[in-house]
Amino acid sequence: MKNRLEKIRKQHGINQEELAKALEVSRQTIGSLENGRYNPSILLAFKIARFFDMTIEEIFIYVEDEKV
């Protein structure tokens, strides 16, 4: 799953540590999300979307696997 989290976070002038604290996760979790190494739980995706007053779809982009 791709995402625009880093771009959106930077547009809001928030660093990874601040976002992590607001979402009650580690800074490493935010870094992993931004680098595409980790997909969020549905609960975390909702928390992120609500934090930025956006929809989940505006932040996270689901790309179907071509092999399916």
Residue frames as a rotation matrix with the C-alpha (Angstrom) as fourth column:
MET 1
0.587 0.810 0.000 0.00
0.810 -0.587 0.000 0.00
0.000 0.000 -1.000 0.00
LYS 2
-0.471 -0.696 0.542 1.34
0.671 -0.682 -0.292 3.41
0.573 0.226 0.788 -0.91
ASN 3
0.441 0.638 -0.631 0.70
0.885 -0.427 0.187 6.53
-0.150 -0.641 -0.753 1.11
ARG 4
0.190 -0.279 0.941 1.14
0.388 -0.859 -0.333 10.29
0.902 0.428 -0.055 1.16
LEU 5
0.742 0.224 -0.632 1.76
0.657 -0.056 0.752 10.47
0.133 -0.973 -0.188 4.90
GLU 6
-0.192 -0.900 -0.391 5.21
0.901 -0.320 0.293 12.10
-0.388 -0.297 0.872 4.78
LYS 7
-0.675 -0.021 0.737 4.06
0.513 -0.732 0.449 14.79
0.530 0.681 0.505 2.33
ILE 8
0.355 0.905 0.233 0.91
0.326 -0.354 0.877 15.54
0.876 -0.235 -0.421 4.35
ARG 9
0.557 -0.218 -0.802 2.84
0.825 0.029 0.565 15.58
-0.099 -0.976 0.196 7.65
LYS 10
-0.524 -0.849 -0.071 5.39
0.818 -0.525 0.233 18.03
-0.235 0.064 0.970 6.25
GLN 11
-0.398 0.472 0.787 2.66
0.408 -0.677 0.612 20.26
0.822 0.565 0.077 4.79
HIS 12
0.704 0.709 -0.054 1.27
0.307 -0.234 0.923 20.55
0.641 -0.666 -0.382 8.33
GLY 13
0.135 -0.758 0.638 4.69
-0.543 -0.595 -0.592 21.40
0.829 -0.266 -0.492 9.75
ILE 14
0.755 0.169 0.634 4.76
-0.635 0.433 0.640 18.39
-0.167 -0.885 0.434 12.06
ASN 15
-0.334 -0.890 -0.311 7.80
-0.903 0.397 -0.166 16.19
0.271 0.225 -0.936 12.64
GLN 16
-0.185 0.241 -0.953 7.64
-0.139 0.953 0.268 12.41
0.973 0.182 -0.143 13.06
GLU 17
-0.866 -0.223 -0.448 8.03
0.386 0.271 -0.882 12.60
0.318 -0.936 -0.149 16.83
GLU 18
-0.790 0.613 0.014 5.10
-0.535 -0.678 -0.503 15.02
-0.299 -0.405 0.864 17.22
LEU 19
-0.080 0.781 -0.620 2.84
-0.853 0.268 0.448 12.90
0.516 0.564 0.645 15.03
ALA 20
-0.412 -0.155 -0.898 3.84
0.132 0.965 -0.227 9.73
0.901 -0.212 -0.377 16.86
LYS 21
-0.989 0.022 -0.148 3.03
0.143 -0.154 -0.978 11.31
-0.044 -0.988 0.149 20.22
ALA 22
-0.521 0.844 -0.131 -0.36
-0.834 -0.535 -0.132 12.54
-0.181 0.041 0.983 18.99
LEU 23
0.176 0.580 -0.796 -1.22
-0.745 0.607 0.278 9.08
0.644 0.544 0.538 17.65
GLU 24
0.444 -0.085 0.892 0.25
-0.804 0.402 0.438 7.23
-0.396 -0.912 0.110 20.65
VAL 25
0.949 -0.300 0.096 2.71
0.311 0.848 -0.428 5.21
0.047 0.436 0.899 18.53
SER 26
0.235 -0.940 -0.245 6.50
0.522 -0.091 0.848 5.22
-0.820 -0.328 0.470 18.24
ARG 27
0.262 -0.268 -0.927 8.45
-0.648 -0.761 0.036 7.50
-0.715 0.592 -0.373 15.93
GLN 28
-0.786 -0.594 0.170 9.76
-0.323 0.629 0.707 4.32
-0.527 0.501 -0.686 14.30
THR 29
-0.213 0.804 0.555 6.18
0.663 0.536 -0.523 3.36
-0.717 0.257 -0.648 13.41
ILE 30
0.656 0.431 -0.619 5.69
-0.073 -0.781 -0.621 6.68
-0.751 0.452 -0.481 11.63
GLY 31
-0.172 -0.826 -0.537 8.99
-0.795 -0.206 0.571 6.23
-0.582 0.525 -0.621 9.78
SER 32
-0.798 -0.110 0.592 8.06
0.115 0.937 0.329 2.71
-0.591 0.331 -0.736 8.74
LEU 33
0.263 0.950 0.167 4.65
0.555 -0.007 -0.832 3.88
-0.789 0.312 -0.529 7.50
GLU 34
0.571 -0.057 -0.819 6.21
-0.447 -0.858 -0.252 6.68
-0.688 0.510 -0.516 5.48
ASN 35
-0.416 -0.846 -0.334 8.78
-0.804 0.171 0.569 4.34
-0.424 0.505 -0.751 3.93
GLY 36
0.269 0.654 -0.707 6.19
-0.897 0.437 0.062 1.73
0.349 0.618 0.705 3.02
ARG 37
-0.717 -0.591 -0.369 7.73
-0.393 0.780 -0.487 -0.93
0.576 -0.204 -0.792 5.28
TYR 38
-0.875 0.457 -0.159 4.57
0.375 0.434 -0.819 -1.15
-0.305 -0.776 -0.552 7.38
ASN 39
-0.485 0.818 0.310 0.85
0.106 -0.297 0.949 -0.96
0.868 0.494 0.057 6.60
PRO 40
-0.780 0.170 0.602 -1.28
-0.608 -0.433 -0.665 0.53
0.148 -0.885 0.441 9.36
SER 41
-0.735 0.678 -0.015 -4.04
0.621 0.664 -0.417 -1.28
-0.273 -0.316 -0.909 11.17
ILE 42
-0.141 0.767 0.626 -7.47
0.702 -0.368 0.609 0.01
0.698 0.525 -0.487 10.25
LEU 43
0.666 0.362 -0.652 -7.63
0.740 -0.426 0.520 1.70
-0.089 -0.829 -0.552 13.67
LEU 44
-0.172 -0.818 -0.549 -4.33
0.555 -0.541 0.632 3.52
-0.814 -0.196 0.547 13.11
ALA 45
-0.715 -0.025 0.698 -5.39
0.672 -0.301 0.677 4.51
0.193 0.953 0.232 9.57
PHE 46
0.357 0.913 0.198 -8.55
0.733 -0.405 0.546 6.08
0.578 -0.050 -0.814 11.01
LYS 47
0.522 -0.221 -0.824 -6.57
0.672 -0.489 0.556 7.89
-0.526 -0.844 -0.107 13.72
ILE 48
-0.600 -0.800 0.004 -4.19
0.587 -0.437 0.682 9.33
-0.544 0.411 0.732 11.12
ALA 49
-0.469 0.504 0.725 -7.05
0.695 -0.295 0.656 10.39
0.545 0.811 -0.212 8.85
ARG 50
0.618 0.747 -0.245 -8.91
0.725 -0.423 0.543 12.06
0.302 -0.513 -0.803 11.73
PHE 51
0.112 -0.670 -0.734 -5.75
0.716 -0.458 0.527 13.80
-0.690 -0.584 0.428 12.93
PHE 52
-0.860 -0.509 -0.029 -5.32
0.318 -0.580 0.749 15.45
-0.399 0.635 0.661 9.53
ASP 53
-0.082 0.934 -0.346 -9.10
-0.230 -0.356 -0.906 15.88
-0.970 0.006 0.244 8.97
MET 54
-0.427 -0.110 -0.897 -8.89
-0.904 0.069 0.422 13.79
0.015 0.992 -0.129 5.81
THR 55
0.789 0.615 0.020 -10.28
-0.613 0.788 -0.065 10.50
-0.055 0.039 0.998 4.56
ILE 56
0.329 -0.654 0.681 -8.23
-0.044 0.710 0.703 7.33
-0.943 -0.261 0.205 4.70
GLU 57
0.559 -0.023 0.829 -8.31
0.764 0.403 -0.504 7.22
-0.322 0.915 0.243 0.89
GLU 58
0.950 -0.230 0.209 -6.71
-0.120 -0.892 -0.436 10.68
0.286 0.390 -0.875 0.70
ILE 59
0.407 -0.821 0.400 -3.71
-0.852 -0.183 0.491 9.42
-0.330 -0.540 -0.774 2.66
PHE 60
-0.372 -0.497 0.784 -3.40
-0.275 0.866 0.419 5.74
-0.887 -0.060 -0.458 1.79
ILE 61
0.125 0.322 -0.938 -3.48
-0.988 -0.046 -0.147 4.43
-0.091 0.945 0.313 -1.78
TYR 62
0.197 0.024 0.980 -4.34
-0.212 0.977 0.019 0.79
-0.957 -0.211 0.198 -2.25
VAL 63
-0.073 -0.291 -0.954 -2.65
-0.997 -0.007 0.078 -0.76
-0.029 0.957 -0.289 -5.27
GLU 64
0.825 0.435 0.361 -3.79
-0.428 0.898 -0.102 -4.23
-0.368 -0.070 0.927 -6.28
ASP 65
-0.223 -0.894 0.389 -1.09
-0.351 0.446 0.823 -6.80
-0.909 0.047 -0.413 -6.80
GLU 66
-0.043 0.165 -0.985 -0.80
-0.994 -0.101 0.027 -7.53
-0.096 0.981 0.168 -10.51
LYS 67
-0.875 -0.383 -0.296 -0.31
-0.414 0.909 0.046 -11.22
0.252 0.163 -0.954 -9.76
VAL 68
-0.595 0.711 0.375 -3.81
-0.209 0.314 -0.926 -11.64
-0.776 -0.630 -0.038 -8.31
